[in-house]
Amino acid sequence: MIILGLVLVLAGFIFGISILTTVGIILVVVGAILAVLGSTGRAVGGRAHYY
Protein backbone atom coordinates (compact mmCIF):
# COMPACT_ATOMS: atom_id res chain seq x y z
CA MET A 1 0.00 0.00 0.00
CA ILE A 2 2.88 2.33 0.77
CA ILE A 3 4.58 1.57 -2.54
CA LEU A 4 1.35 2.10 -4.48
CA GLY A 5 0.89 5.43 -2.69
CA LEU A 6 4.41 6.53 -3.60
CA VAL A 7 3.86 5.57 -7.24
CA LEU A 8 0.63 7.56 -7.33
CA VAL A 9 2.27 10.59 -5.73
CA LEU A 10 5.09 10.52 -8.28
CA ALA A 11 2.64 10.06 -11.16
CA GLY A 12 0.57 12.95 -9.86
CA PHE A 13 3.59 15.24 -9.77
CA ILE A 14 4.87 14.15 -13.18
CA PHE A 15 1.54 14.40 -15.02
CA GLY A 16 0.19 17.33 -13.02
CA ILE A 17 -2.92 15.48 -11.84
CA SER A 18 -3.69 16.62 -8.33
CA ILE A 19 -6.19 13.85 -7.51
CA LEU A 20 -3.45 11.23 -7.99
CA THR A 21 -1.24 13.11 -5.58
CA THR A 22 -4.02 13.35 -2.99
CA VAL A 23 -4.95 9.66 -3.22
CA GLY A 24 -1.27 8.71 -3.10
CA ILE A 25 -0.66 10.69 0.08
CA ILE A 26 -3.71 9.10 1.71
CA LEU A 27 -2.48 5.61 0.78
CA VAL A 28 0.99 6.32 2.15
CA VAL A 29 -0.42 7.53 5.47
CA VAL A 30 -2.85 4.62 5.85
CA GLY A 31 -0.15 2.13 4.87
CA ALA A 32 2.27 3.59 7.40
CA ILE A 33 -0.33 3.43 10.18
CA LEU A 34 -1.15 -0.20 9.36
CA ALA A 35 2.54 -1.09 9.22
CA VAL A 36 3.20 0.48 12.61
CA LEU A 37 0.20 -1.22 14.21
CA GLY A 38 1.16 -4.55 12.65
CA SER A 39 4.76 -4.31 13.83
CA THR A 40 3.68 -3.69 17.42
CA GLY A 41 1.93 -7.05 17.43
CA ARG A 42 -1.55 -5.57 17.52
CA ALA A 43 -4.02 -7.34 15.22
CA VAL A 44 -5.82 -4.82 13.01
CA GLY A 45 -9.02 -5.91 11.34
CA GLY A 46 -8.50 -9.50 12.39
CA ARG A 47 -5.09 -9.70 10.73
CA ALA A 48 -1.76 -9.63 12.49
CA HIS A 49 0.26 -8.60 9.40
CA TYR A 50 -0.36 -6.36 6.42
CA TYR A 51 1.99 -6.94 3.51
Biopython code that builds the backbone (N, CA, C, O; Angstrom):
import numpy as np
from Bio.PDB.StructureBuilder import StructureBuilder

atoms = [
    (1, "MET", "N", (0.826, -1.180, 0.000)),
    (1, "MET", "CA", (0.000, 0.000, 0.000)),
    (1, "MET", "C", (0.876, 1.253, 0.000)),
    (1, "MET", "O", (0.553, 2.252, -0.642)),
    (2, "ILE", "N", (1.974, 1.181, 0.720)),
    (2, "ILE", "CA", (2.880, 2.333, 0.772)),
    (2, "ILE", "C", (3.530, 2.546, -0.592)),
    (2, "ILE", "O", (3.660, 3.679, -1.056)),
    (3, "ILE", "N", (3.937, 1.450, -1.227)),
    (3, "ILE", "CA", (4.583, 1.567, -2.537)),
    (3, "ILE", "C", (3.597, 2.090, -3.575)),
    (3, "ILE", "O", (3.957, 2.938, -4.392)),
    (4, "LEU", "N", (2.362, 1.600, -3.557)),
    (4, "LEU", "CA", (1.346, 2.103, -4.478)),
    (4, "LEU", "C", (1.102, 3.592, -4.251)),
    (4, "LEU", "O", (0.946, 4.348, -5.210)),
    (5, "GLY", "N", (1.067, 4.012, -3.004)),
    (5, "GLY", "CA", (0.894, 5.430, -2.692)),
    (5, "GLY", "C", (2.027, 6.274, -3.221)),
    (5, "GLY", "O", (1.799, 7.362, -3.752)),
    (6, "LEU", "N", (3.257, 5.785, -3.084)),
    (6, "LEU", "CA", (4.406, 6.529, -3.604)),
    (6, "LEU", "C", (4.370, 6.628, -5.124)),
    (6, "LEU", "O", (4.701, 7.670, -5.689)),
    (7, "VAL", "N", (3.971, 5.548, -5.782)),
    (7, "VAL", "CA", (3.862, 5.575, -7.241)),
    (7, "VAL", "C", (2.798, 6.587, -7.675)),
    (7, "VAL", "O", (3.006, 7.338, -8.628)),
    (8, "LEU", "N", (1.678, 6.604, -6.986)),
    (8, "LEU", "CA", (0.628, 7.564, -7.335)),
    (8, "LEU", "C", (1.057, 9.008, -7.075)),
    (8, "LEU", "O", (0.720, 9.903, -7.850)),
    (9, "VAL", "N", (1.788, 9.234, -6.002)),
    (9, "VAL", "CA", (2.273, 10.592, -5.726)),
    (9, "VAL", "C", (3.231, 11.035, -6.824)),
    (9, "VAL", "O", (3.133, 12.159, -7.316)),
    (10, "LEU", "N", (4.148, 10.167, -7.207)),
    (10, "LEU", "CA", (5.089, 10.516, -8.277)),
    (10, "LEU", "C", (4.366, 10.745, -9.603)),
    (10, "LEU", "O", (4.686, 11.688, -10.327)),
    (11, "ALA", "N", (3.397, 9.892, -9.926)),
    (11, "ALA", "CA", (2.640, 10.059, -11.164)),
    (11, "ALA", "C", (1.846, 11.363, -11.132)),
    (11, "ALA", "O", (1.733, 12.049, -12.148)),
    (12, "GLY", "N", (1.305, 11.699, -9.981)),
    (12, "GLY", "CA", (0.570, 12.951, -9.860)),
    (12, "GLY", "C", (1.450, 14.168, -10.075)),
    (12, "GLY", "O", (1.026, 15.139, -10.702)),
    (13, "PHE", "N", (2.673, 14.126, -9.560)),
    (13, "PHE", "CA", (3.594, 15.240, -9.772)),
    (13, "PHE", "C", (4.073, 15.316, -11.213)),
    (13, "PHE", "O", (4.191, 16.405, -11.775)),
    (14, "ILE", "N", (4.346, 14.167, -11.809)),
    (14, "ILE", "CA", (4.868, 14.153, -13.180)),
    (14, "ILE", "C", (3.813, 14.605, -14.184)),
    (14, "ILE", "O", (4.100, 15.418, -15.063)),
    (15, "PHE", "N", (2.595, 14.082, -14.060)),
    (15, "PHE", "CA", (1.544, 14.396, -15.024)),
    (15, "PHE", "C", (0.707, 15.604, -14.635)),
    (15, "PHE", "O", (-0.136, 16.043, -15.417)),
    (16, "GLY", "N", (0.919, 16.142, -13.459)),
    (16, "GLY", "CA", (0.192, 17.327, -13.022)),
    (16, "GLY", "C", (-1.255, 17.064, -12.658)),
    (16, "GLY", "O", (-2.097, 17.954, -12.772)),
    (17, "ILE", "N", (-1.553, 15.842, -12.218)),
    (17, "ILE", "CA", (-2.920, 15.485, -11.845)),
    (17, "ILE", "C", (-2.994, 15.476, -10.318)),
    (17, "ILE", "O", (-2.413, 14.613, -9.660)),
    (18, "SER", "N", (-3.703, 16.431, -9.781)),
    (18, "SER", "CA", (-3.693, 16.617, -8.326)),
    (18, "SER", "C", (-4.435, 15.509, -7.586)),
    (18, "SER", "O", (-4.088, 15.205, -6.445)),
    (19, "ILE", "N", (-5.446, 14.897, -8.203)),
    (19, "ILE", "CA", (-6.191, 13.848, -7.510)),
    (19, "ILE", "C", (-5.302, 12.629, -7.275)),
    (19, "ILE", "O", (-5.446, 11.954, -6.256)),
    (20, "LEU", "N", (-4.389, 12.335, -8.197)),
    (20, "LEU", "CA", (-3.452, 11.229, -7.991)),
    (20, "LEU", "C", (-2.538, 11.507, -6.805)),
    (20, "LEU", "O", (-2.242, 10.614, -6.011)),
    (21, "THR", "N", (-2.101, 12.738, -6.697)),
    (21, "THR", "CA", (-1.241, 13.115, -5.576)),
    (21, "THR", "C", (-1.984, 12.971, -4.253)),
    (21, "THR", "O", (-1.433, 12.454, -3.281)),
    (22, "THR", "N", (-3.225, 13.425, -4.215)),
    (22, "THR", "CA", (-4.017, 13.347, -2.994)),
    (22, "THR", "C", (-4.273, 11.904, -2.584)),
    (22, "THR", "O", (-4.096, 11.551, -1.418)),
    (23, "VAL", "N", (-4.687, 11.070, -3.525)),
    (23, "VAL", "CA", (-4.954, 9.664, -3.222)),
    (23, "VAL", "C", (-3.662, 8.965, -2.805)),
    (23, "VAL", "O", (-3.674, 8.127, -1.903)),
    (24, "GLY", "N", (-2.554, 9.301, -3.453)),
    (24, "GLY", "CA", (-1.269, 8.708, -3.096)),
    (24, "GLY", "C", (-0.843, 9.043, -1.681)),
    (24, "GLY", "O", (-0.351, 8.176, -0.959)),
    (25, "ILE", "N", (-1.024, 10.278, -1.280)),
    (25, "ILE", "CA", (-0.662, 10.690, 0.081)),
    (25, "ILE", "C", (-1.533, 9.956, 1.104)),
    (25, "ILE", "O", (-1.045, 9.519, 2.146)),
    (26, "ILE", "N", (-2.819, 9.826, 0.797)),
    (26, "ILE", "CA", (-3.712, 9.101, 1.708)),
    (26, "ILE", "C", (-3.272, 7.651, 1.847)),
    (26, "ILE", "O", (-3.248, 7.117, 2.955)),
    (27, "LEU", "N", (-2.921, 7.006, 0.729)),
    (27, "LEU", "CA", (-2.480, 5.613, 0.784)),
    (27, "LEU", "C", (-1.178, 5.452, 1.562)),
    (27, "LEU", "O", (-1.013, 4.480, 2.299)),
    (28, "VAL", "N", (-0.265, 6.387, 1.403)),
    (28, "VAL", "CA", (0.992, 6.316, 2.149)),
    (28, "VAL", "C", (0.735, 6.426, 3.650)),
    (28, "VAL", "O", (1.319, 5.681, 4.436)),
    (29, "VAL", "N", (-0.125, 7.339, 4.045)),
    (29, "VAL", "CA", (-0.418, 7.535, 5.468)),
    (29, "VAL", "C", (-1.122, 6.315, 6.057)),
    (29, "VAL", "O", (-0.757, 5.853, 7.138)),
    (30, "VAL", "N", (-2.131, 5.789, 5.355)),
    (30, "VAL", "CA", (-2.849, 4.622, 5.853)),
    (30, "VAL", "C", (-1.923, 3.409, 5.904)),
    (30, "VAL", "O", (-1.956, 2.639, 6.864)),
    (31, "GLY", "N", (-1.102, 3.241, 4.879)),
    (31, "GLY", "CA", (-0.152, 2.131, 4.874)),
    (31, "GLY", "C", (0.852, 2.214, 6.004)),
    (31, "GLY", "O", (1.199, 1.198, 6.607)),
    (32, "ALA", "N", (1.322, 3.419, 6.294)),
    (32, "ALA", "CA", (2.271, 3.592, 7.397)),
    (32, "ALA", "C", (1.610, 3.281, 8.741)),
    (32, "ALA", "O", (2.224, 2.650, 9.602)),
    (33, "ILE", "N", (0.377, 3.715, 8.922)),
    (33, "ILE", "CA", (-0.334, 3.429, 10.176)),
    (33, "ILE", "C", (-0.538, 1.934, 10.345)),
    (33, "ILE", "O", (-0.322, 1.399, 11.432)),
    (34, "LEU", "N", (-0.954, 1.245, 9.273)),
    (34, "LEU", "CA", (-1.151, -0.199, 9.359)),
    (34, "LEU", "C", (0.167, -0.937, 9.602)),
    (34, "LEU", "O", (0.196, -1.935, 10.322)),
    (35, "ALA", "N", (1.246, -0.452, 9.009)),
    (35, "ALA", "CA", (2.541, -1.091, 9.216)),
    (35, "ALA", "C", (3.004, -0.933, 10.661)),
    (35, "ALA", "O", (3.541, -1.870, 11.250)),
    (36, "VAL", "N", (2.797, 0.247, 11.228)),
    (36, "VAL", "CA", (3.204, 0.477, 12.613)),
    (36, "VAL", "C", (2.364, -0.373, 13.566)),
    (36, "VAL", "O", (2.900, -0.984, 14.491)),
    (37, "LEU", "N", (1.054, -0.415, 13.343)),
    (37, "LEU", "CA", (0.201, -1.223, 14.207)),
    (37, "LEU", "C", (0.518, -2.710, 14.068)),
    (37, "LEU", "O", (0.492, -3.445, 15.055)),
    (38, "GLY", "N", (0.815, -3.153, 12.858)),
    (38, "GLY", "CA", (1.164, -4.550, 12.649)),
    (38, "GLY", "C", (2.490, -4.925, 13.271)),
    (38, "GLY", "O", (2.655, -6.045, 13.755)),
    (39, "SER", "N", (3.444, -3.997, 13.264)),
    (39, "SER", "CA", (4.763, -4.306, 13.829)),
    (39, "SER", "C", (4.752, -4.315, 15.356)),
    (39, "SER", "O", (5.641, -4.900, 15.974)),
    (40, "THR", "N", (3.769, -3.681, 15.965)),
    (40, "THR", "CA", (3.682, -3.695, 17.423)),
    (40, "THR", "C", (3.015, -4.962, 17.942)),
    (40, "THR", "O", (2.917, -5.171, 19.152)),
    (41, "GLY", "N", (2.555, -5.812, 17.016)),
    (41, "GLY", "CA", (1.925, -7.051, 17.427)),
    (41, "GLY", "C", (0.429, -6.932, 17.626)),
    (41, "GLY", "O", (-0.222, -7.896, 18.028)),
    (42, "ARG", "N", (-0.117, -5.774, 17.353)),
    (42, "ARG", "CA", (-1.552, -5.572, 17.520)),
    (42, "ARG", "C", (-2.259, -6.010, 16.242)),
    (42, "ARG", "O", (-1.909, -5.561, 15.151)),
    (43, "ALA", "N", (-3.245, -6.881, 16.374)),
    (43, "ALA", "CA", (-4.019, -7.339, 15.222)),
    (43, "ALA", "C", (-4.989, -6.235, 14.795)),
    (43, "ALA", "O", (-5.759, -5.729, 15.611)),
    (44, "VAL", "N", (-4.948, -5.874, 13.534)),
    (44, "VAL", "CA", (-5.818, -4.821, 13.009)),
    (44, "VAL", "C", (-6.767, -5.466, 12.016)),
    (44, "VAL", "O", (-6.327, -6.086, 11.048)),
    (45, "GLY", "N", (-8.048, -5.328, 12.245)),
    (45, "GLY", "CA", (-9.021, -5.909, 11.341)),
    (45, "GLY", "C", (-8.977, -7.415, 11.285)),
    (45, "GLY", "O", (-9.318, -8.004, 10.259)),
    (46, "GLY", "N", (-8.566, -8.049, 12.356)),
    (46, "GLY", "CA", (-8.502, -9.495, 12.392)),
    (46, "GLY", "C", (-7.239, -10.088, 11.790)),
    (46, "GLY", "O", (-7.084, -11.308, 11.735)),
    (47, "ARG", "N", (-6.329, -9.218, 11.336)),
    (47, "ARG", "CA", (-5.085, -9.703, 10.729)),
    (47, "ARG", "C", (-3.911, -9.179, 11.527)),
    (47, "ARG", "O", (-3.899, -8.024, 11.953)),
    (48, "ALA", "N", (-2.929, -10.034, 11.724)),
    (48, "ALA", "CA", (-1.756, -9.632, 12.488)),
    (48, "ALA", "C", (-0.733, -8.924, 11.614)),
    (48, "ALA", "O", (0.057, -8.124, 12.116)),
    (49, "HIS", "N", (-0.733, -9.207, 10.300)),
    (49, "HIS", "CA", (0.262, -8.597, 9.403)),
    (49, "HIS", "C", (-0.409, -8.055, 8.159)),
    (49, "HIS", "O", (-1.357, -8.651, 7.647)),
    (50, "TYR", "N", (0.074, -6.941, 7.678)),
    (50, "TYR", "CA", (-0.358, -6.357, 6.421)),
    (50, "TYR", "C", (0.853, -6.221, 5.531)),
    (50, "TYR", "O", (1.712, -5.371, 5.768)),
    (51, "TYR", "N", (0.927, -7.046, 4.513)),
    (51, "TYR", "CA", (1.994, -6.940, 3.511)),
    (51, "TYR", "C", (1.646, -7.710, 2.285)),
    (51, "TYR", "O", (2.424, -7.738, 1.332)),
]
sb = StructureBuilder()
sb.init_structure("model")
sb.init_model(0)
sb.init_chain("A")
sb.init_seg("    ")
for serial, (resi, resn, name, xyz) in enumerate(atoms, 1):
    if name == "N":
        sb.init_residue(resn, " ", resi, " ")
    sb.init_atom(name, np.array(xyz, "f"), 0.0, 1.0, " ", f" {name:<3s}", serial, name[0])
structure = sb.get_structure()
